[in-house]
Amino acid sequence: MPSSFSNLSLAEPLARAVAEMGYESMTPIQAQAIPVVLTGKDVMGAAQTGTGKTAAFSLPLLQRLLKHENASTSPARHPVRALVLLPTRELADQVAQQVKLYAKYTNLRSAVVFGGMDMKPQTLELKRGVEVLVATPGRLLDHIEAKNAVLNQVEYVVLDEADRMLDIGFLPDLQRILSYLPKQRTTLLFSATFSAEIRRLANSYLNDPVTIEVARPNERPATLEEHFYSVTDDEKRHALRQIVRQRGITQAFVFVNSKLGCARLARSLEREGMKTTALHGDKSQDERLKALAAFKAGEVDLLVATDVAARGLDIKDVPAVFNFDVPFNAEDYVHRVGRTGRAGASGMAVTFVSGNDTRLIGDIEKLLKKKIELEPLEFEEDRPRGRINDGRRAWREAGEVGDPRDVLDAAAREPVPRAPRDWRPGAPPRDPFFDQPYQAPTAETAAAWEAGAKPAVNRVSANIKPKRKVAALFKAE
């Protein structure tokens, strides 16, 4: 089995592109999958994240598609012959960029279509003709219904991160897309885990596949340093700042479970002076791509994200991952921590566990088949935390400069003398009348307010007619 790209006998244009990208030795998934795909067999592959699955299916596909290579400008000469389906927009964009780099010295065309962007530029690119189409399922169905994408000449289909697509609920979309493809084709399925649902999908759409597993299920990187800290929900933010400062972490992923929590945490950390950006599903695609680009360029220290960033994103040399929230799905823990410690580099994964996370931690223990020991976290309390009302109708942070009672004398380093906190103003003078005992009056006298009162006069309005007096029929006894 070849271990170097130079032993693969790739076509000269592909070999030149691979050499320019600095590829020398192959990863285990590449060494096992590439020769099989070159033979045209179906493949069911599993490997831990960050092991080079993109090259494992892209290079052999491009090698086999070179027989269709031509320089014609006619769209009819460039039908879709390879389809790559991925669960997220960021992952689709990343794979498409890699395919373009591999095929840069060939006449094979590639394109990517995903949601959150205007369909018109994508439509124009599809109308010009492409051999390799990278797509997310939802947007691809939009183009199929609009008759922008014709898939009746597809020879290869790749289902990458298939387990994530099933988790998101893309199974009906996948079934619809696969119904448009020719029956005679090569199907490649790559997944981090081989669950029962994945095996059913493979049995339905793969023909006698070759199974390739290069890592144990749910295996984390061997160089990963894992910590589970027991903290309260209110202490998580303080714990994050302290660990980042103590460890000197320059870049890290911070994963949360909700889009709203992601946005709030990013704003809070940014107000505290940390270079932070958010990545979640409610952001526009342009904002998501800009956030990723800023993080890759080192312009941002912390990327606060939901699980949209937990799969497949290839960002090198990220030293740490923080699980601000314990993931709802135990398998997502493996994918989150797989963002660090990639390709043999060291990495650290920190998970903050509150009292409400007992069941979720139990699920992770079952998945990893190991007991998780919660570690206490000692906070560096150089000042009391929280907000204090200083009695002047103003709230201030504890220890905040501006309160003269907290100022230390520069010379003696002693607190400035201040008035005692229990000081109160003197009592008002008392009226001696109220100190005398009660004495009842000797004679009944009218009250002062009744003495000068005038007798009441029965005044009737002129508009009211008096009652007529009539003789009584019966006399009351």
C-alpha positions in Angstrom: 0.0 0.0 0.0 1.6 3.4 -1.0 2.4 5.8 1.8 3.7 8.7 -0.4 1.8 10.7 -2.9 4.7 10.3 -5.3 3.9 6.5 -5.4 0.3 7.0 -6.5 1.1 7.6 -10.2 -1.3 10.5 -10.4 -1.6 12.4 -13.7 1.0 15.2 -14.1 -1.4 18.1 -13.6 -2.7 16.6 -10.3 0.8 15.6 -9.1 2.0 19.1 -9.7 -0.8 20.6 -7.7 -0.3 18.2 -4.9 3.4 19.0 -4.8 2.7 22.7 -4.7 0.4 22.2 -1.7 3.2 20.5 0.2 1.6 17.0 0.3 4.2 14.3 0.8 3.2 11.3 3.0 -0.5 10.2 3.0 -2.7 9.9 6.1 -4.1 6.4 6.9 -7.5 7.2 5.3 -5.9 8.5 2.2 -3.5 5.5 1.9 -6.4 3.1 2.1 -9.2 4.9 0.3 -7.4 6.4 -2.7 -6.3 3.1 -4.3 -9.9 1.7 -3.8 -11.6 4.7 -5.3 -9.3 4.6 -8.3 -10.6 1.1 -9.1 -14.2 2.5 -9.2 -15.6 0.6 -6.2 -18.0 1.9 -3.7 -16.5 2.9 -0.4 -17.8 3.3 3.2 -15.1 5.1 5.1 -14.7 6.2 8.7 -11.9 8.2 10.2 -11.5 10.7 13.0 -11.9 14.4 12.0 -8.9 16.2 10.6 -7.3 13.2 8.8 -7.6 14.4 5.2 -10.8 12.8 4.0 -11.2 15.6 1.3 -8.1 14.5 -0.5 -9.0 10.9 0.0 -12.0 11.2 -2.3 -11.2 14.3 -4.4 -7.9 13.2 -5.9 -9.1 9.8 -7.2 -12.3 11.4 -8.6 -10.4 14.0 -10.5 -8.0 11.3 -11.8 -10.8 9.3 -13.2 -12.6 12.4 -14.6 -9.5 13.4 -16.7 -10.8 11.2 -19.5 -13.6 13.7 -19.9 -11.3 16.8 -19.8 -11.8 19.2 -22.7 -11.2 22.9 -23.4 -14.6 23.5 -25.1 -16.6 26.5 -24.1 -19.9 24.7 -24.8 -21.8 23.9 -21.5 -22.9 20.6 -23.1 -19.3 19.4 -23.0 -19.1 20.0 -19.3 -22.0 18.1 -17.6 -22.0 17.3 -13.9 -20.1 14.1 -13.5 -19.2 14.1 -9.8 -21.5 15.3 -7.0 -20.2 16.0 -3.4 -22.9 16.6 -0.7 -22.1 18.1 2.6 -24.2 19.2 5.7 -23.0 22.8 6.2 -22.3 25.8 4.1 -18.8 26.4 5.6 -17.8 22.8 5.0 -19.1 22.9 1.4 -17.1 26.1 0.7 -14.0 24.6 2.2 -14.2 21.4 0.2 -14.9 23.4 -3.0 -11.8 25.5 -2.4 -9.7 22.3 -2.0 -11.1 20.8 -5.2 -10.2 23.9 -7.2 -6.6 23.7 -5.9 -6.3 20.1 -6.9 -7.7 20.7 -10.4 -6.0 24.1 -11.0 -3.8 22.6 -13.8 -6.6 20.7 -15.5 -9.6 21.8 -17.7 -12.1 20.3 -15.2 -14.5 22.8 -13.9 -15.9 22.8 -10.3 -18.6 24.9 -8.5 -20.2 25.1 -5.1 -23.9 25.9 -4.3 -25.2 26.4 -0.8 -28.0 28.4 0.9 -27.8 31.9 2.3 -26.5 33.4 -0.9 -28.1 34.8 -4.1 -29.0 32.0 -6.5 -28.3 34.1 -9.6 -24.5 33.9 -9.6 -24.7 30.2 -8.8 -27.2 29.7 -11.7 -24.8 31.4 -14.1 -21.9 29.2 -13.1 -24.0 26.1 -13.4 -25.3 27.1 -16.9 -21.7 27.4 -18.1 -21.1 23.8 -17.2 -19.2 22.1 -14.4 -17.8 18.6 -13.9 -17.6 18.6 -10.1 -20.5 20.1 -8.1 -20.1 20.6 -4.4 -23.4 21.4 -2.6 -25.6 21.3 0.4 -28.8 19.3 0.0 -31.3 22.1 0.4 -29.9 24.5 -2.1 -29.1 21.7 -4.6 -32.8 20.8 -4.6 -33.7 24.4 -5.3 -31.5 24.3 -8.4 -32.8 21.0 -9.5 -36.4 22.2 -9.3 -35.4 25.4 -11.2 -33.8 23.1 -13.8 -30.4 24.7 -13.3 -28.7 21.5 -12.4 -29.1 18.3 -14.5 -27.7 15.2 -12.8 -28.4 12.5 -15.4 -24.7 12.0 -16.2 -23.3 11.8 -12.7 -20.7 9.0 -12.4 -19.6 9.6 -8.8 -21.5 10.8 -5.7 -19.8 11.5 -2.4 -21.8 11.7 0.9 -19.4 13.4 3.3 -20.2 13.8 7.0 -23.2 11.6 6.4 -23.9 11.1 10.1 -24.3 14.9 10.5 -26.6 15.1 7.6 -28.9 12.5 9.2 -28.7 14.3 12.5 -29.8 17.6 10.9 -32.7 15.8 9.1 -31.4 15.7 5.5 -32.4 12.1 4.9 -35.6 13.0 2.9 -33.6 15.5 0.8 -30.8 12.9 0.2 -33.3 10.4 -0.9 -34.8 12.9 -3.4 -31.4 13.9 -4.8 -30.3 10.3 -5.2 -33.4 9.5 -7.1 -32.3 12.0 -9.8 -29.0 10.2 -10.3 -28.2 7.3 -12.7 -28.4 3.8 -11.1 -25.0 2.9 -12.4 -22.6 5.1 -10.4 -19.8 5.0 -7.8 -21.0 6.0 -4.3 -18.6 7.1 -1.6 -19.9 7.5 2.0 -17.7 9.0 4.7 -18.8 9.4 8.3 -17.2 9.9 11.6 -19.3 7.0 13.1 -21.0 4.0 11.7 -24.4 4.1 13.4 -27.3 1.9 12.6 -28.9 4.7 10.5 -25.6 5.1 8.5 -25.5 1.4 7.8 -29.1 1.4 6.6 -28.3 4.3 4.3 -25.3 2.4 3.0 -27.3 -0.8 2.4 -29.8 1.2 0.4 -27.6 3.2 -1.9 -24.1 1.5 -2.0 -23.3 -1.5 -4.1 -21.0 -4.0 -2.2 -19.0 -1.2 -0.6 -15.4 -1.6 0.7 -15.4 -0.7 4.4 -12.4 1.4 5.5 -12.0 2.2 9.2 -8.7 3.8 10.3 -9.7 4.7 13.8 -11.8 3.4 16.7 -15.3 4.8 16.9 -15.5 8.1 18.9 -11.7 8.3 19.3 -10.2 11.7 20.2 -6.8 12.9 19.1 -4.0 11.1 21.1 -2.4 14.5 21.9 -5.5 16.0 23.4 -5.5 17.3 27.0 -9.1 17.1 28.4 -10.5 18.9 31.5 -14.0 18.9 33.0 -14.4 21.7 35.5 -17.3 21.8 37.9 -18.7 25.4 37.9 -22.0 27.2 38.2 -23.6 28.8 35.3 -22.7 32.3 36.6 -19.0 31.3 37.0 -18.5 30.0 33.4 -17.5 33.3 31.9 -15.1 34.1 34.7 -13.6 30.6 34.4 -13.2 31.1 30.6 -11.3 34.4 31.0 -9.1 33.0 33.8 -8.0 29.8 31.9 -7.3 31.9 28.7 -5.2 34.3 30.7 -3.3 31.6 32.8 -2.6 29.3 29.8 -1.7 32.2 27.4 -4.2 30.9 24.8 -4.0 33.0 21.7 -6.9 31.3 19.8 -9.8 29.0 20.7 -13.2 27.7 19.8 -15.9 28.4 22.3 -19.0 26.1 21.7 -22.5 26.9 23.0 -25.8 25.1 22.5 -28.0 27.9 21.2 -27.8 30.7 18.7 -29.1 33.2 21.2 -26.6 32.1 23.8 -23.8 32.3 21.2 -24.6 35.9 20.3 -24.9 37.0 23.9 -21.7 35.4 25.0 -19.7 36.9 22.1 -21.0 40.4 22.9 -20.2 40.0 26.6 -16.7 38.8 26.0 -16.1 41.6 23.5 -17.2 44.2 26.0 -14.6 42.7 28.4 -11.8 43.5 25.9 -11.4 40.1 24.2 -11.3 39.9 20.4 -14.3 37.8 19.7 -16.7 36.9 16.8 -19.8 34.7 16.7 -20.7 32.0 14.2 -24.2 30.6 14.2 -27.1 29.8 11.9 -28.9 33.1 12.2 -26.0 35.0 10.7 -26.0 35.7 6.9 -23.7 33.5 4.9 -21.5 36.6 4.1 -21.1 37.3 7.9 -20.3 33.6 8.6 -17.6 33.5 5.9 -16.1 36.8 7.2 -16.1 35.5 10.8 -14.2 32.3 9.6 -11.8 34.3 7.5 -11.0 36.6 10.5 -10.4 33.7 12.8 -8.2 31.9 10.3 -6.2 35.1 9.7 -5.6 35.5 13.5 -7.6 38.7 13.7 -9.9 37.1 16.3 -8.9 35.3 19.5 -12.2 33.5 20.3 -14.7 32.1 17.9 -17.9 31.6 19.8 -20.0 29.1 17.7 -22.8 26.6 17.8 -22.3 23.1 16.4 -22.4 24.6 12.9 -18.6 24.9 13.3 -18.1 21.5 15.0 -17.7 19.4 11.8 -14.9 19.3 9.3 -13.6 22.8 9.4 -9.9 22.7 8.8 -8.3 25.4 10.8 -4.8 24.6 11.7 -3.0 25.1 15.0 -6.0 26.0 17.1 -4.6 25.3 20.6 -7.8 25.0 22.6 -11.5 24.2 22.5 -14.0 25.3 25.3 -17.3 23.6 25.7 -19.1 26.6 27.4 -22.2 24.3 27.3 -22.1 20.6 27.5 -23.5 19.4 24.1 -26.9 17.9 24.0 -25.7 15.1 21.7 -22.8 13.1 23.1 -21.3 12.5 19.6 -21.0 16.3 19.1 -18.5 16.3 22.0 -16.1 14.2 19.9 -16.5 16.5 16.9 -16.1 19.7 19.0 -12.8 18.6 20.6 -11.6 17.4 17.2 -11.1 21.0 16.2 -7.9 21.0 18.2 -5.0 18.6 18.4 -5.2 18.0 14.6 -2.5 16.3 12.6 -0.5 15.3 15.6 -0.4 18.8 17.2 -1.1 19.2 20.9 -4.4 20.6 22.0 -6.6 21.2 25.1 -10.3 20.7 25.5 -12.1 22.3 28.5 -15.7 21.5 29.4 -17.6 23.6 32.0 -20.1 21.3 33.8 -22.9 22.8 36.0 -25.4 21.0 38.2 -27.9 20.6 35.4 -25.5 18.7 33.1 -25.5 15.4 35.0 -27.4 13.5 32.4 -25.4 14.9 29.5 -22.1 14.0 31.2 -23.5 10.5 31.7 -24.2 10.2 28.0 -20.6 11.3 27.2 -19.2 8.7 29.6 -21.2 6.0 27.9 -19.9 7.1 24.5 -16.3 7.4 25.6 -16.5 4.3 27.8 -14.7 6.0 30.6 -15.4 7.7 33.9 -15.3 11.5 33.8 -13.8 13.1 36.9 -15.0 16.6 37.6 -12.2 19.0 38.7 -12.8 22.0 41.0 -11.6 25.3 39.7 -10.1 27.8 42.1 -10.7 31.4 41.1 -8.1 34.1 41.5 -10.2 36.4 43.7 -8.2 39.6 43.8 -11.5 41.6 44.4 -15.1 40.7 45.3 -17.2 40.0 42.3 -20.7 41.3 41.6 -22.3 44.8 41.8 -22.5 46.9 44.9 -24.9 49.7 45.7 -22.8 52.4 47.3 -25.8 54.3 48.8 -25.7 57.1 46.3 -28.3 55.8 44.0 -25.6 54.4 41.7 -24.5 50.8 41.1 -20.8 50.1 40.7 -18.7 47.0 40.1 -17.0 45.8 43.3 -13.6 47.3 43.7 -14.2 49.8 40.9 -12.1 53.0 41.1 -14.2 56.0 42.0 -15.3 55.1 45.5 -13.2 57.1 48.1 -13.7 54.4 50.7 -11.7 51.9 48.5 -8.8 54.2 47.7 -5.5 53.3 49.4 -3.0 55.8 50.7 -0.1 55.7 48.3 2.5 56.2 51.0 1.3 54.1 53.9 -0.7 51.7 51.8 -3.4 51.9 54.4 -7.1 52.6 53.8 -8.0 56.2 53.9 -9.9 57.1 57.1 -13.6 57.2 56.5 -16.8 57.8 58.5 -18.2 54.7 60.2 -20.8 52.9 58.2 -23.4 53.0 61.1 -23.3 56.8 61.5 -26.8 58.3 61.8 -27.9 62.0 62.2 -29.0 63.1 65.7 -32.6 62.6 66.9 -34.9 65.7 66.6 -36.0 67.5 69.8 -39.1 66.1 71.5 -42.3 68.0 72.4 -43.0 67.8 76.2 -46.7 67.8 75.6 -46.5 64.2 74.2 -44.7 63.1 77.3 -47.6 63.9 79.7 -50.2 61.1 80.6 -53.6 61.2 79.1 -56.3 63.1 81.1 -60.1 62.7 80.3 -62.0 66.0 79.9 -64.2 67.1 83.0 -67.2 68.3 81.0 -68.7 67.6 77.7 -67.8 70.4 75.3 -68.4 70.6 71.6 -65.4 70.0 69.4 -63.6 73.0 68.2 -64.7 72.4 64.6 -68.3 72.1 65.7 -68.5 75.2 67.9 -68.8 77.7 65.0 -70.8 75.4 62.7 -74.0 76.8 61.3 -77.2 74.7 61.3 -77.9 72.8 58.2 -80.5 74.4 55.8 -82.7 72.1 53.8 -82.3 73.6 50.4 -84.1 72.0 47.4 -83.5 72.8 43.9 -86.2 74.7 42.1 -86.1 72.2 39.3 -87.2 69.4 41.6 -91.0 69.2 42.1 -92.1 68.5 45.7 -94.2 65.3 46.3 -97.9 65.7 46.4 -99.6 64.8 49.6 -102.3 62.2 49.3 -104.7 60.8 51.8 -103.6 57.5 53.3 -106.0 54.6 52.6 -104.9 52.7 55.7 -103.8 54.0 58.9 -100.9 52.4 60.5 -101.5 51.3 64.1 
